[in-house]
Structures are given as structure tokens and as C-alpha cells.
Amino acid sequence: VDSGDVGTREKLVAQLKKHGVQKIDKLIVTHAHADHVGGLDAVFANFSVGDVYDSAIPGTTKLYRDYLKTVKEKKIPLHAAKDGVSTSVGGAQLTFFSLPAPIQEDGKPDLNNNSVVFRLQLGEFSMLFTGDIEQAAEEKLVGRYGAKLASKVLKVAHHGSRTSSSTDFLRTVKPETALISLGANNDYGHPHQAALRRIEQSKAKVWRTDQQG
């Protein structure tokens, strides 16, 4: 799911190879921002990729255009991760959730709020992946899917930004564990205290990549 930014490509490849990964069966690109697509070229260069799922909301950067070009050149099947789409991998079922219509900002689709959101179910284990959605998308997802979003583990949206992890969303997902992916000493001040407070009030156990690796 995503690839980190340009500067961490080598770390990503090394980590995957350390775990014996040779093929990526399903690659999910949540949205077109650089910190999510910056390492994709290294993924395609070092691993065989089976299927790609993305939001179908186009980005305008060279990084994003290069990603699409590579997918086309390698003839990798590209799927829009929309409502009703599901797939399985390694015994796990992936179910995609989407908004009735893209959330707009300044007359064009907002990349963060239209991130791919999906739920992974493997036996009794469940995890909700949220990309960089913010409160506007969280509200629409709760209204559309309700209890279907409930998951034991939540990948906290938008690196723990105050604009995400709304109380109603957390109340609906009911996570036992919340994982926050963020860079140490990042320029944005993530995770924000307001979001951390709401997550802690939900009684979820918090794990952070800047503190726990």
C-alpha cells in the first residue's frame, strides 16, 4: 500500500527484500501525492507486480505520470478501487469503499479526501486502510457504510493530522489498535495533539512509526 517518498526508495526495497518479497500480488496506490507515490518506480524496477488498484483521481506531477506510464508499458492490470470492488490475496479479502462522488476543492477533486479506503479481512483479523482522507470523507463513509467499516486495526488517516480521525469515524470503526505512519520530526507537526486525543479517547492502543519504527 503506497511507497513512501522519493528519498526512502532504497529503504523500501531493502525492507521488502529482507522479508523475501519477490512479487507484489496487489499494489494499492491510495492517491497521487509524492509521499505516497515517490517510491513506486523502485518497486516496479525491483519486483514483479500483479495488479494495481488506485483511486482513478489523476495527479498532475511527473511522478504520477511516470507511474501510469510504467503500468501501461509493463501491461499491468489497473483497477479503479471503487465501491463494490473486492479482491483476495493470500487468503485475505480486500473490500474497497468509495464516496458517491469525488469531494471537490477549488473546482477539482481533492486528492486527500478521495484516497483509496479499503478493509482487509483475514479470519478474525480486520484492518481498515484510509490513505489521507480527512473529516469530510470520513463523514460520507460513515453515512454510506456504517458498521461495515468496523475493524480491529485502523491505519490512522493522514499521518495523524488534526483534520482526520473525527470522533464519529472512530466511534464507527471501533479500532482496538491505531497505527500512525509518519516521519520523525516532520515539517507538518504530525501527529497533531487533537487527533491523538480523540484516538486515545476511543481507547485504541496507539503505535507510531516515528517512535516504534
Z-matrix of the N, CA and C atoms (Angstrom, degrees):
N
C 1 1.462
C 2 1.531 1 107.67
N 3 1.353 2 116.38 1 111.18
C 4 1.463 3 122.12 2 -177.90
C 5 1.532 4 111.64 3 61.68
N 6 1.344 5 115.99 4 -179.04
C 7 1.461 6 118.11 5 -169.93
C 8 1.519 7 114.12 6 -143.19
N 9 1.336 8 118.17 7 6.57
C 10 1.454 9 118.58 8 -174.23
C 11 1.518 10 110.85 9 72.36
N 12 1.328 11 116.53 10 -173.39
C 13 1.457 12 121.48 11 -175.22
C 14 1.536 13 110.64 12 -94.83
N 15 1.312 14 115.00 13 176.76
C 16 1.467 15 121.54 14 -177.06
C 17 1.530 16 112.12 15 -55.16
N 18 1.328 17 116.49 16 -42.96
C 19 1.454 18 120.78 17 -173.90
C 20 1.514 19 115.97 18 -68.80
N 21 1.328 20 118.04 19 -12.10
C 22 1.472 21 120.43 20 -177.56
C 23 1.533 22 112.30 21 -113.14
N 24 1.337 23 116.20 22 17.48
C 25 1.476 24 119.87 23 -179.45
C 26 1.527 25 112.37 24 -56.68
N 27 1.336 26 115.77 25 -47.95
C 28 1.466 27 119.13 26 -176.22
C 29 1.525 28 111.86 27 -63.96
N 30 1.344 29 116.01 28 -38.55
C 31 1.467 30 119.70 29 178.15
C 32 1.530 31 110.79 30 -63.82
N 33 1.324 32 116.28 31 -40.35
C 34 1.461 33 120.85 32 -179.43
C 35 1.524 34 110.64 33 -62.54
N 36 1.329 35 115.94 34 -49.90
C 37 1.467 36 120.42 35 -179.48
C 38 1.527 37 110.61 36 -61.31
N 39 1.329 38 116.35 37 -43.60
C 40 1.472 39 120.14 38 -179.91
C 41 1.517 40 111.35 39 -62.08
N 42 1.335 41 116.43 40 -40.50
C 43 1.461 42 120.36 41 -178.96
C 44 1.534 43 111.51 42 -65.53
N 45 1.332 44 116.01 43 -43.11
C 46 1.464 45 119.65 44 179.50
C 47 1.530 46 110.98 45 -65.81
N 48 1.335 47 116.35 46 -42.90
C 49 1.467 48 119.43 47 -179.89
C 50 1.524 49 111.58 48 -66.77
N 51 1.326 50 116.39 49 -33.59
C 52 1.468 51 121.45 50 177.16
C 53 1.525 52 110.61 51 -58.74
N 54 1.344 53 115.64 52 -32.75
C 55 1.468 54 120.28 53 -179.81
C 56 1.528 55 112.69 54 -93.65
N 57 1.329 56 115.97 55 12.77
C 58 1.456 57 120.03 56 174.65
C 59 1.522 58 115.05 57 76.17
N 60 1.332 59 116.85 58 17.28
C 61 1.471 60 119.75 59 -178.87
C 62 1.527 61 109.72 60 -74.08
N 63 1.320 62 116.05 61 128.97
C 64 1.459 63 121.59 62 174.95
C 65 1.524 64 111.45 63 -118.61
N 66 1.327 65 115.03 64 -29.05
C 67 1.466 66 120.24 65 -179.75
C 68 1.517 67 110.27 66 -132.26
N 69 1.328 68 115.95 67 138.16
C 70 1.465 69 121.79 68 172.08
C 71 1.525 70 106.17 69 -99.04
N 72 1.325 71 117.44 70 109.06
C 73 1.465 72 119.62 71 -178.43
C 74 1.525 73 111.90 72 -67.54
N 75 1.339 74 116.05 73 -45.05
C 76 1.464 75 121.58 74 -179.21
C 77 1.526 76 108.58 75 -131.66
N 78 1.310 77 116.56 76 120.34
C 79 1.459 78 121.67 77 175.66
C 80 1.522 79 108.10 78 -108.40
N 81 1.334 80 116.62 79 122.45
C 82 1.463 81 121.09 80 -178.21
C 83 1.523 82 108.64 81 -112.14
N 84 1.321 83 115.53 82 122.30
C 85 1.460 84 122.19 83 -179.82
C 86 1.524 85 106.80 84 -107.97
N 87 1.330 86 117.54 85 107.24
C 88 1.464 87 119.34 86 -170.47
C 89 1.526 88 112.73 87 -70.81
N 90 1.347 89 117.20 88 -38.17
C 91 1.462 90 120.24 89 176.94
C 92 1.520 91 109.62 90 -168.64
N 93 1.335 92 116.22 91 173.75
C 94 1.461 93 120.76 92 -163.98
C 95 1.528 94 116.24 93 -88.37
N 96 1.314 95 119.65 94 7.47
C 97 1.464 96 119.57 95 -179.58
C 98 1.535 97 111.25 96 -71.06
N 99 1.340 98 115.23 97 149.21
C 100 1.465 99 121.67 98 -171.97
C 101 1.522 100 113.52 99 -57.64
N 102 1.343 101 117.62 100 -36.59
C 103 1.471 102 118.79 101 -177.79
C 104 1.528 103 112.33 102 -72.61
N 105 1.331 104 116.58 103 -2.13
C 106 1.465 105 121.00 104 176.71
C 107 1.530 106 112.64 105 -114.86
N 108 1.343 107 117.40 106 -24.26
C 109 1.471 108 120.34 107 -178.46
C 110 1.528 109 113.53 108 -115.78
N 111 1.337 110 117.46 109 -3.67
C 112 1.459 111 121.01 110 -173.57
C 113 1.516 112 115.36 111 -61.17
N 114 1.326 113 117.54 112 -25.76
C 115 1.465 114 120.26 113 -178.55
C 116 1.511 115 114.55 114 -100.88
N 117 1.334 116 117.59 115 5.68
C 118 1.463 117 119.75 116 -173.76
C 119 1.518 118 113.16 117 -63.26
N 120 1.338 119 117.41 118 -37.48
C 121 1.465 120 117.51 119 -177.64
C 122 1.523 121 110.95 120 -62.60
N 123 1.339 122 117.05 121 -33.50
C 124 1.460 123 120.71 122 177.77
C 125 1.533 124 110.94 123 -69.71
N 126 1.323 125 116.49 124 -33.55
C 127 1.470 126 120.28 125 176.64
C 128 1.524 127 109.64 126 -64.90
N 129 1.330 128 116.55 127 -48.81
C 130 1.470 129 120.39 128 -179.34
C 131 1.526 130 111.77 129 -64.75
N 132 1.335 131 117.09 130 -32.33
C 133 1.470 132 120.91 131 -178.09
C 134 1.524 133 112.48 132 -75.17
N 135 1.330 134 116.87 133 -26.67
C 136 1.463 135 120.04 134 -172.97
C 137 1.517 136 115.46 135 -109.71
N 138 1.338 137 116.93 136 -14.05
C 139 1.461 138 119.73 137 -175.93
C 140 1.520 139 110.85 138 -137.29
N 141 1.313 140 115.37 139 151.14
C 142 1.464 141 120.76 140 171.43
C 143 1.528 142 107.77 141 -78.53
N 144 1.336 143 117.71 142 134.36
C 145 1.470 144 121.93 143 -178.38
C 146 1.528 145 109.26 144 -116.98
N 147 1.345 146 116.08 145 128.01
C 148 1.462 147 120.84 146 -176.92
C 149 1.513 148 113.91 147 -81.35
N 150 1.324 149 117.56 148 -61.25
C 151 1.469 150 123.18 149 -178.73
C 152 1.523 151 109.08 150 -135.02
N 153 1.329 152 115.41 151 148.40
C 154 1.469 153 120.66 152 175.45
C 155 1.526 154 108.60 153 -120.18
N 156 1.321 155 116.15 154 135.79
C 157 1.464 156 122.91 155 175.44
C 158 1.524 157 107.83 156 -120.78
N 159 1.336 158 117.69 157 130.31
C 160 1.455 159 119.50 158 173.61
C 161 1.519 160 111.30 159 -141.61
N 162 1.330 161 115.69 160 179.66
C 163 1.469 162 120.79 161 -171.42
C 164 1.518 163 113.26 162 -77.72
N 165 1.336 164 117.17 163 -12.30
C 166 1.468 165 122.79 164 -174.91
C 167 1.525 166 112.23 165 64.17
N 168 1.342 167 115.98 166 15.75
C 169 1.472 168 121.35 167 172.35
C 170 1.528 169 106.12 168 -100.89
N 171 1.333 170 118.50 169 107.96
C 172 1.462 171 120.16 170 -170.86
C 173 1.520 172 113.94 171 -70.99
N 174 1.312 173 115.18 172 144.91
C 175 1.453 174 121.38 173 171.09
C 176 1.524 175 109.33 174 -96.17
N 177 1.320 176 116.89 175 172.54
C 178 1.464 177 120.24 176 -176.65
C 179 1.524 178 112.57 177 -116.14
N 180 1.328 179 117.73 178 -2.79
C 181 1.463 180 119.95 179 -174.99
C 182 1.527 181 111.53 180 -82.45
N 183 1.326 182 115.65 181 162.06
C 184 1.464 183 120.74 182 176.80
C 185 1.528 184 110.77 183 -63.21
N 186 1.337 185 117.30 184 -37.41
C 187 1.460 186 120.84 185 177.65
C 188 1.525 187 110.94 186 -55.56
N 189 1.336 188 115.48 187 -45.10
C 190 1.459 189 119.52 188 -178.12
C 191 1.531 190 110.70 189 -70.04
N 192 1.322 191 116.62 190 -42.31
C 193 1.479 192 120.02 191 179.67
C 194 1.526 193 110.72 192 -63.21
N 195 1.336 194 116.30 193 -38.82
C 196 1.464 195 120.35 194 178.75
C 197 1.530 196 111.19 195 -64.75
N 198 1.316 197 115.95 196 -38.86
C 199 1.475 198 120.21 197 177.49
C 200 1.526 199 110.76 198 -60.30
N 201 1.332 200 117.32 199 -47.85
C 202 1.466 201 120.75 200 179.59
C 203 1.529 202 111.46 201 -64.11
N 204 1.320 203 115.91 202 -39.45
C 205 1.466 204 121.04 203 179.39
C 206 1.532 205 110.63 204 -61.71
N 207 1.343 206 116.23 205 -43.55
C 208 1.465 207 120.61 206 179.72
C 209 1.520 208 111.37 207 -64.42
N 210 1.332 209 116.54 208 -43.60
C 211 1.472 210 120.69 209 178.59
C 212 1.531 211 110.25 210 -58.52
N 213 1.332 212 115.72 211 -42.00
C 214 1.472 213 120.43 212 -179.79
C 215 1.529 214 111.12 213 -68.16
N 216 1.330 215 116.31 214 -45.36
C 217 1.471 216 120.38 215 -178.33
C 218 1.520 217 112.06 216 -63.44
N 219 1.343 218 116.20 217 -37.81
C 220 1.462 219 120.33 218 -178.89
C 221 1.531 220 112.73 219 -85.83
N 222 1.352 221 114.49 220 0.42
C 223 1.483 222 120.71 221 179.39
C 224 1.530 223 111.70 222 55.26
N 225 1.342 224 115.56 223 41.87
C 226 1.466 225 120.94 224 177.80
C 227 1.528 226 108.62 225 -86.01
N 228 1.325 227 119.00 226 128.70
C 229 1.467 228 120.54 227 179.16
C 230 1.530 229 111.14 228 -59.20
N 231 1.339 230 116.33 229 128.27
C 232 1.466 231 122.29 230 -179.15
C 233 1.531 232 108.64 231 -113.76
N 234 1.333 233 116.55 232 126.22
C 235 1.461 234 122.07 233 -176.00
C 236 1.527 235 110.57 234 -120.30
N 237 1.316 236 117.14 235 142.86
C 238 1.465 237 121.57 236 172.23
C 239 1.527 238 108.05 237 -81.93
N 240 1.331 239 116.43 238 123.01
C 241 1.467 240 121.50 239 -177.23
C 242 1.527 241 109.31 240 -82.14
N 243 1.311 242 116.36 241 82.02
C 244 1.456 243 122.13 242 -173.95
C 245 1.526 244 111.67 243 -114.72
N 246 1.319 245 114.91 244 168.21
C 247 1.467 246 122.21 245 176.28
C 248 1.525 247 110.54 246 -50.32
N 249 1.320 248 116.51 247 132.23
C 250 1.456 249 120.73 248 178.42
C 251 1.516 250 113.70 249 93.14
N 252 1.332 251 117.75 250 -13.81
C 253 1.458 252 121.30 251 178.19
C 254 1.523 253 108.82 252 -85.17
N 255 1.314 254 116.39 253 133.51
C 256 1.461 255 120.21 254 175.07
C 257 1.522 256 108.08 255 -145.18
N 258 1.314 257 115.64 256 158.86
C 259 1.455 258 121.04 257 178.83
C 260 1.517 259 108.22 258 -153.26
N 261 1.305 260 117.26 259 165.43
C 262 1.464 261 119.97 260 178.24
C 263 1.516 262 109.46 261 -124.52
N 264 1.331 263 115.06 262 150.32
C 265 1.460 264 120.81 263 178.08
C 266 1.523 265 108.36 264 -152.71
N 267 1.323 266 116.29 265 126.96
C 268 1.463 267 120.51 266 177.68
C 269 1.511 268 114.13 267 55.99
N 270 1.327 269 117.41 268 32.38
C 271 1.457 270 120.87 269 -179.54
C 272 1.512 271 114.00 270 87.07
N 273 1.335 272 117.29 271 -8.37
C 274 1.468 273 121.20 272 178.90
C 275 1.529 274 109.70 273 -95.05
N 276 1.318 275 115.09 274 145.78
C 277 1.459 276 121.60 275 177.14
C 278 1.528 277 109.18 276 -103.09
N 279 1.339 278 117.09 277 128.89
C 280 1.455 279 121.90 278 176.78
C 281 1.521 280 108.57 279 -108.69
N 282 1.333 281 116.19 280 125.88
C 283 1.467 282 121.85 281 178.84
C 284 1.515 283 108.78 282 -119.48
N 285 1.322 284 116.55 283 124.42
C 286 1.463 285 121.43 284 -177.42
C 287 1.524 286 111.12 285 -93.35
N 288 1.323 287 115.33 286 139.68
C 289 1.461 288 122.16 287 176.57
C 290 1.528 289 108.09 288 -117.03
N 291 1.310 290 117.32 289 141.38
C 292 1.468 291 118.73 290 178.72
C 293 1.524 292 110.30 291 -143.05
N 294 1.324 293 115.63 292 168.12
C 295 1.457 294 122.41 293 -178.12
C 296 1.524 295 109.69 294 -85.46
N 297 1.330 296 118.10 295 154.14
C 298 1.471 297 120.53 296 178.80
C 299 1.527 298 111.50 297 -59.31
N 300 1.325 299 116.80 298 -34.43
C 301 1.466 300 122.84 299 177.59
C 302 1.523 301 107.51 300 -150.98
N 303 1.336 302 118.13 301 149.01
C 304 1.464 303 120.03 302 -179.32
C 305 1.530 304 112.29 303 -59.15
N 306 1.325 305 115.88 304 139.91
C 307 1.465 306 121.13 305 174.05
C 308 1.525 307 107.95 306 -76.45
N 309 1.331 308 115.87 307 130.65
C 310 1.462 309 121.70 308 -175.51
C 311 1.525 310 111.86 309 -99.74
N 312 1.327 311 115.09 310 149.67
C 313 1.464 312 121.85 311 170.99
C 314 1.527 313 107.43 312 -141.03
N 315 1.330 314 116.32 313 123.26
C 316 1.463 315 121.54 314 -177.27
C 317 1.525 316 112.06 315 54.16
N 318 1.334 317 115.51 316 38.62
C 319 1.459 318 120.28 317 173.91
C 320 1.518 319 116.34 318 82.34
N 321 1.337 320 117.21 319 4.83
C 322 1.468 321 118.93 320 176.85
C 323 1.527 322 109.32 321 -139.59
N 324 1.334 323 117.69 322 159.05
C 325 1.462 324 119.70 323 -176.63
C 326 1.529 325 112.41 324 -59.63
N 327 1.326 326 115.67 325 133.51
C 328 1.462 327 122.49 326 179.13
C 329 1.531 328 108.27 327 -80.60
N 330 1.323 329 117.20 328 119.20
C 331 1.465 330 120.98 329 -174.25
C 332 1.525 331 112.33 330 -61.30
N 333 1.337 332 117.89 331 -44.37
C 334 1.460 333 119.82 332 -178.56
C 335 1.523 334 112.20 333 -60.79
N 336 1.323 335 116.30 334 -53.09
C 337 1.465 336 120.32 335 -174.33
C 338 1.526 337 113.54 336 -68.98
N 339 1.326 338 116.61 337 -17.47
C 340 1.465 339 119.94 338 177.87
C 341 1.524 340 112.25 339 -102.73
N 342 1.331 341 115.73 340 20.28
C 343 1.474 342 120.37 341 176.54
C 344 1.528 343 110.93 342 -58.32
N 345 1.327 344 114.97 343 152.36
C 346 1.466 345 120.42 344 172.98
C 347 1.526 346 109.04 345 -65.24
N 348 1.336 347 115.92 346 130.46
C 349 1.464 348 122.56 347 174.81
C 350 1.527 349 107.43 348 -121.54
N 351 1.319 350 117.04 349 130.05
C 352 1.465 351 118.47 350 178.92
C 353 1.525 352 110.70 351 -149.82
N 354 1.319 353 113.86 352 161.11
C 355 1.468 354 121.41 353 -178.89
C 356 1.520 355 108.77 354 -118.29
N 357 1.321 356 115.51 355 132.50
C 358 1.457 357 121.81 356 176.47
C 359 1.522 358 108.79 357 -104.10
N 360 1.323 359 116.46 358 129.23
C 361 1.470 360 121.45 359 178.73
C 362 1.521 361 108.19 360 -123.53
N 363 1.321 362 116.61 361 123.77
C 364 1.459 363 122.03 362 176.30
C 365 1.517 364 107.67 363 -136.40
N 366 1.313 365 116.20 364 101.99
C 367 1.463 366 119.94 365 -174.19
C 368 1.520 367 110.12 366 60.05
N 369 1.335 368 116.25 367 -124.21
C 370 1.468 369 121.01 368 179.58
C 371 1.529 370 112.48 369 -85.51
N 372 1.329 371 115.68 370 -8.94
C 373 1.465 372 119.81 371 -177.09
C 374 1.529 373 110.77 372 -87.23
N 375 1.337 374 116.15 373 139.43
C 376 1.466 375 120.30 374 176.70
C 377 1.522 376 109.50 375 -143.30
N 378 1.339 377 115.62 376 146.10
C 379 1.458 378 120.52 377 -179.41
C 380 1.514 379 109.13 378 -145.28
N 381 1.329 380 116.60 379 135.75
C 382 1.461 381 122.31 380 179.32
C 383 1.523 382 109.10 381 -106.43
N 384 1.339 383 115.82 382 124.70
C 385 1.462 384 122.76 383 178.53
C 386 1.524 385 108.44 384 -104.02
N 387 1.330 386 117.31 385 133.57
C 388 1.470 387 119.93 386 -166.89
C 389 1.528 388 115.93 387 -125.42
N 390 1.339 389 118.42 388 1.25
C 391 1.458 390 118.95 389 -177.99
C 392 1.522 391 111.04 390 54.81
N 393 1.335 392 115.97 391 -132.91
C 394 1.469 393 121.11 392 -179.69
C 395 1.531 394 111.88 393 -116.25
N 396 1.332 395 117.48 394 32.23
C 397 1.468 396 118.48 395 -179.50
C 398 1.525 397 110.45 396 -61.74
N 399 1.323 398 114.98 397 153.82
C 400 1.458 399 122.15 398 178.64
C 401 1.529 400 108.73 399 -119.09
N 402 1.317 401 116.35 400 -174.39
C 403 1.467 402 120.37 401 -171.89
C 404 1.531 403 112.71 402 -57.20
N 405 1.337 404 118.02 403 -36.93
C 406 1.471 405 120.22 404 -178.98
C 407 1.526 406 111.33 405 -58.59
N 408 1.332 407 116.38 406 -43.66
C 409 1.462 408 120.03 407 178.97
C 410 1.524 409 111.09 408 -73.50
N 411 1.333 410 116.45 409 -38.87
C 412 1.465 411 119.67 410 178.73
C 413 1.523 412 110.95 411 -57.00
N 414 1.334 413 116.28 412 -44.05
C 415 1.473 414 120.19 413 -179.86
C 416 1.524 415 111.37 414 -61.58
N 417 1.320 416 116.78 415 -43.60
C 418 1.463 417 120.32 416 -179.14
C 419 1.528 418 111.92 417 -67.23
N 420 1.335 419 116.13 418 -37.70
C 421 1.464 420 119.73 419 178.61
C 422 1.527 421 111.04 420 -67.16
N 423 1.321 422 116.83 421 -41.74
C 424 1.469 423 120.15 422 177.30
C 425 1.527 424 109.92 423 -61.21
N 426 1.318 425 116.74 424 -43.90
C 427 1.460 426 120.45 425 179.59
C 428 1.513 427 113.30 426 -64.40
N 429 1.315 428 116.36 427 -33.63
C 430 1.469 429 120.46 428 -176.08
C 431 1.527 430 113.56 429 -86.44
N 432 1.352 431 116.81 430 -36.34
C 433 1.466 432 119.93 431 -171.80
C 434 1.524 433 115.03 432 -116.62
N 435 1.332 434 117.73 433 -23.81
C 436 1.460 435 119.90 434 177.60
C 437 1.511 436 113.47 435 52.45
N 438 1.336 437 116.02 436 -127.33
C 439 1.464 438 122.67 437 -172.96
C 440 1.527 439 113.67 438 -63.81
N 441 1.332 440 118.51 439 -14.84
C 442 1.470 441 120.21 440 177.92
C 443 1.529 442 111.83 441 -64.48
N 444 1.334 443 115.93 442 -17.84
C 445 1.467 444 120.43 443 179.77
C 446 1.525 445 112.59 444 -81.71
N 447 1.317 446 117.98 445 -15.16
C 448 1.469 447 121.97 446 -174.70
C 449 1.529 448 110.81 447 -55.45
N 450 1.339 449 116.62 448 129.76
C 451 1.468 450 121.70 449 -176.30
C 452 1.523 451 109.91 450 -150.28
N 453 1.324 452 115.85 451 148.96
C 454 1.462 453 120.00 452 179.88
C 455 1.527 454 111.67 453 -69.48
N 456 1.342 455 115.32 454 -34.88
C 457 1.467 456 119.90 455 -178.51
C 458 1.524 457 108.85 456 -122.64
N 459 1.315 458 116.24 457 136.85
C 460 1.465 459 122.25 458 177.23
C 461 1.516 460 109.37 459 -117.77
N 462 1.341 461 116.42 460 124.23
C 463 1.466 462 119.80 461 167.96
C 464 1.512 463 104.34 462 -81.10
N 465 1.311 464 117.34 463 106.46
C 466 1.464 465 122.81 464 -173.22
C 467 1.530 466 110.57 465 -59.11
N 468 1.324 467 115.82 466 134.07
C 469 1.462 468 121.38 467 -175.90
C 470 1.528 469 112.10 468 -69.25
N 471 1.325 470 114.86 469 145.18
C 472 1.472 471 123.75 470 169.45
C 473 1.525 472 113.43 471 51.51
N 474 1.333 473 115.95 472 44.91
C 475 1.467 474 122.26 473 171.75
C 476 1.530 475 113.87 474 57.44
N 477 1.342 476 116.28 475 25.94
C 478 1.465 477 119.30 476 -179.98
C 479 1.517 478 113.52 477 81.43
N 480 1.336 479 116.98 478 27.20
C 481 1.469 480 120.54 479 178.22
C 482 1.524 481 111.34 480 -68.99
N 483 1.333 482 115.76 481 150.51
C 484 1.477 483 120.95 482 178.18
C 485 1.531 484 111.58 483 -64.34
N 486 1.342 485 117.00 484 -19.33
C 487 1.465 486 120.72 485 -177.91
C 488 1.529 487 112.43 486 -80.42
N 489 1.322 488 116.78 487 -3.55
C 490 1.463 489 121.92 488 -179.27
C 491 1.528 490 109.99 489 -123.67
N 492 1.344 491 115.00 490 -174.44
C 493 1.475 492 121.13 491 178.26
C 494 1.521 493 111.56 492 56.24
N 495 1.326 494 115.87 493 50.58
C 496 1.461 495 121.22 494 177.76
C 497 1.530 496 110.07 495 -68.47
N 498 1.318 497 115.74 496 155.42
C 499 1.464 498 120.82 497 -176.12
C 500 1.527 499 111.75 498 -58.87
N 501 1.331 500 118.24 499 -44.98
C 502 1.470 501 121.06 500 -179.32
C 503 1.526 502 111.61 501 -62.69
N 504 1.325 503 115.96 502 -38.73
C 505 1.462 504 119.94 503 179.92
C 506 1.525 505 110.18 504 -64.99
N 507 1.321 506 116.94 505 -46.92
C 508 1.467 507 120.55 506 178.96
C 509 1.518 508 111.20 507 -63.18
N 510 1.313 509 115.69 508 -38.10
C 511 1.472 510 120.65 509 179.59
C 512 1.531 511 110.31 510 -64.44
N 513 1.326 512 116.97 511 -32.39
C 514 1.463 513 121.92 512 -178.95
C 515 1.521 514 111.74 513 -79.86
N 516 1.330 515 116.62 514 -42.31
C 517 1.471 516 120.57 515 -178.41
C 518 1.535 517 111.28 516 -72.58
N 519 1.339 518 116.85 517 -34.80
C 520 1.471 519 122.57 518 179.21
C 521 1.533 520 112.78 519 54.54
N 522 1.329 521 118.82 520 50.40
C 523 1.472 522 119.23 521 -177.88
C 524 1.517 523 112.62 522 -72.09
N 525 1.334 524 116.03 523 143.19
C 526 1.465 525 121.18 524 170.59
C 527 1.532 526 109.64 525 -84.86
N 528 1.335 527 114.95 526 -29.63
C 529 1.457 528 122.06 527 -177.49
C 530 1.520 529 109.24 528 -132.68
N 531 1.333 530 117.40 529 137.45
C 532 1.465 531 122.37 530 177.53
C 533 1.528 532 108.45 531 -122.22
N 534 1.323 533 116.33 532 123.42
C 535 1.461 534 122.02 533 179.75
C 536 1.520 535 109.15 534 -105.06
N 537 1.336 536 117.19 535 126.62
C 538 1.461 537 121.03 536 178.49
C 539 1.517 538 108.80 537 -113.27
N 540 1.335 539 115.94 538 117.97
C 541 1.459 540 121.77 539 178.58
C 542 1.517 541 108.62 540 -97.72
N 543 1.350 542 116.28 541 119.09
C 544 1.463 543 119.98 542 -177.48
C 545 1.517 544 109.33 543 -160.46
N 546 1.327 545 115.45 544 158.50
C 547 1.450 546 120.14 545 176.76
C 548 1.521 547 110.62 546 -84.93
N 549 1.324 548 116.06 547 142.54
C 550 1.464 549 120.18 548 176.83
C 551 1.531 550 109.52 549 -64.60
N 552 1.325 551 115.90 550 137.73
C 553 1.473 552 122.11 551 178.29
C 554 1.532 553 112.56 552 54.27
N 555 1.335 554 115.81 553 40.87
C 556 1.466 555 119.81 554 -177.70
C 557 1.524 556 111.77 555 -71.70
N 558 1.327 557 115.76 556 159.09
C 559 1.469 558 121.87 557 -175.54
C 560 1.524 559 113.83 558 -68.80
N 561 1.326 560 117.34 559 -16.37
C 562 1.469 561 120.66 560 -173.92
C 563 1.528 562 113.37 561 -93.91
N 564 1.342 563 116.06 562 -6.53
C 565 1.456 564 118.86 563 -177.91
C 566 1.518 565 113.23 564 74.27
N 567 1.342 566 117.42 565 16.92
C 568 1.468 567 120.84 566 176.12
C 569 1.532 568 110.02 567 -71.91
N 570 1.333 569 118.08 568 144.26
C 571 1.467 570 126.54 569 -3.91
C 572 1.528 571 110.61 570 -81.13
N 573 1.319 572 115.84 571 146.85
C 574 1.464 573 120.08 572 179.65
C 575 1.524 574 110.50 573 -80.00
N 576 1.321 575 115.57 574 145.50
C 577 1.465 576 120.77 575 -176.78
C 578 1.529 577 112.87 576 -59.57
N 579 1.329 578 116.76 577 -36.89
C 580 1.473 579 119.50 578 -178.78
C 581 1.525 580 110.79 579 -61.21
N 582 1.337 581 116.36 580 -42.37
C 583 1.464 582 120.28 581 179.08
C 584 1.524 583 110.77 582 -68.73
N 585 1.324 584 116.79 583 -43.62
C 586 1.464 585 120.05 584 178.69
C 587 1.524 586 111.20 585 -59.12
N 588 1.329 587 115.48 586 -40.08
C 589 1.470 588 120.24 587 -179.90
C 590 1.531 589 110.49 588 -62.06
N 591 1.332 590 116.48 589 -45.28
C 592 1.475 591 119.73 590 -179.64
C 593 1.532 592 111.20 591 -65.17
N 594 1.326 593 116.09 592 -39.17
C 595 1.469 594 119.82 593 179.83
C 596 1.526 595 110.11 594 -66.37
N 597 1.324 596 116.51 595 -42.79
C 598 1.470 597 120.20 596 179.72
C 599 1.532 598 111.15 597 -65.53
N 600 1.344 599 115.88 598 -36.09
C 601 1.467 600 119.77 599 177.01
C 602 1.530 601 111.74 600 -65.52
N 603 1.337 602 116.50 601 -24.53
C 604 1.473 603 120.04 602 178.89
C 605 1.521 604 111.45 603 -78.22
N 606 1.345 605 115.79 604 -4.88
C 607 1.477 606 123.39 605 178.08
C 608 1.532 607 112.89 606 74.64
N 609 1.344 608 117.62 607 11.27
C 610 1.470 609 119.80 608 176.84
C 611 1.524 610 109.55 609 -76.23
N 612 1.324 611 116.60 610 143.47
C 613 1.471 612 121.32 611 174.67
C 614 1.526 613 107.42 612 -79.81
N 615 1.326 614 116.04 613 128.33
C 616 1.469 615 120.83 614 -174.08
C 617 1.525 616 111.57 615 -98.80
N 618 1.338 617 115.77 616 132.20
C 619 1.454 618 123.05 617 171.92
C 620 1.527 619 107.89 618 -123.01
N 621 1.346 620 116.53 619 136.26
C 622 1.471 621 121.17 620 -176.16
C 623 1.532 622 109.76 621 -126.99
N 624 1.332 623 115.80 622 135.11
C 625 1.469 624 117.90 623 -179.54
C 626 1.524 625 112.52 624 -68.03
N 627 1.336 626 118.17 625 -24.62
C 628 1.464 627 119.58 626 179.55
C 629 1.535 628 111.40 627 -75.67
N 630 1.317 629 116.59 628 -18.10
C 631 1.464 630 120.32 629 -179.46
C 632 1.530 631 113.25 630 -110.26
N 633 1.335 632 115.78 631 -38.25
C 634 1.465 633 119.60 632 -177.93
C 635 1.534 634 114.06 633 -104.54
N 636 1.333 635 117.58 634 -2.92
C 637 1.452 636 119.59 635 179.52
C 638 1.519 637 112.31 636 84.23
